[in-house]
Amino acid sequence: MEQKGEPNKILRQHLEMEAFFVGDFTIRRPAPAAPRNARTQPGGQEIAAMNDSLETIAVEVGACRKCEIGTTRLNAVPGQGSPAARLMFVGEGPGADEDQQGLAFVGRAGKLLTDIITAMGLKRQEVFIGNVIKCRPPENRDPKAEEILNCWPFLKRQLELIRPDVIVALGAHAARTLLKTDEPIGKLRGRFHEYRFSEDAPPAKLMPTYHPAYLLRNYSYDNRKRVWEDMLKVLNELGLPVPEKKK
């Protein structure tokens, strides 16, 4: 027998999920919890040193011409964000807007990712956002295996420098590359996996989820609900509360 308050509960959950994708939340966060890995949050000099290292990688990305796409791109897109980020988003590769600006996730999919980050009670500058490949493939085609192989050392070094507590793999290409698997994203998402920076370093938790571009193409209630649930698990893993909906 259905409980009396159940319809209201379902309606509230539906409205909260809708708000999640438009950033309709008040940002309320306590002091950040300690990172799960053993490192301490860097001080000013350490952050500056890490920035220099990330900038070095960015310069190397800009000079790279190993692939065909290194000659057809307008701008390389190394990624951007906080060198001390506890949360890192990794997508597939740059699109037309990213190629124009040299920044990751700045088009329509980037706008949706920003809404999701805001709904999590975070800001883009508090996380790090990057891609598996650093140059736009012609006509936004899927990246080739050799392109992923050539770009992998850049992403690997970024991950090792930042050492985020949680990595969100956006879409199948990112999840498969980071996890070294051929499993479809539908089977990978919804649960944490481990990403190891090295044999002697504590692993990060990795959450595969749907790419924002996929959500834009398939903007159904069920797909939004799945991503929302994935991000709730990420917040819980980071020890952060779910932001309250604006009144």
C-alpha positions, 0 to 999 in steps of 0.5 A: 500500500502506498504511503501517504507522503510518498507522492510528495517525496517523489515530486520533491526528488524530481524537482531537486534533480531538475534543479541539479542541472541548472545550478539552482542551489545555494552553495553551502560548504563546511571547511573541506575534509582532509584528502583521502590520499596521504598528501597534505594540501599544498602551501603557497610555494608548493602550489606555485611549484605545481603550477609551474609543472602544469604550465610546463606540460601545457607548453609541451602540449602546445609544441606537440606534433606527433599526430595529424590533429597536432597540425589541423588544430587551431589551439591545443587544449591542455586543461585548466583548473586548480593544481590542488584540486580534490576533484578532477574531471576528464573528458574525451577531447576538445570540440570546436569551441575548445579549439577556438579558445584553447580551454577545456569544456567551454561550449554547450557541453561545458556549460552543462558541466559548469551547471553540474559543478555549481550544483555540487557546491563547487566552482570550476576554479576549485576543480581541474578539467581536462581531456584524454586527448589535447587537440580537436579531431577533424569534424569531432570524430572519435580519437584514434588509438594512436592519438590517445597513446600519444596524448596519454603521457600528458594526462598521466603526468597531470594526474600524478601532479594533482593527485585528486581524491576523486576522478570523474571520467566523462564518457566512454573514451575517458573511462576506458582509457583511465581504467584500461578496459573495453567495457561500455560506459553503461556498465562502468558508471554508477560505482567507484573504481580505482585509479592508481597513480603509481605502485606505491601511491594510494589510489584515487576513486574514479567515477565513470559517468555520461559525458555532458555532450551525451546528455545534451543529445539524450536529455531524458529524465533517466539519464539526468537521474543517473548522472545526478546519482553519480555526482551525489556519490562523488560528494559523499566520497569527498565528505561534502554535503549536498547543497540546499535548493534555493528558496 
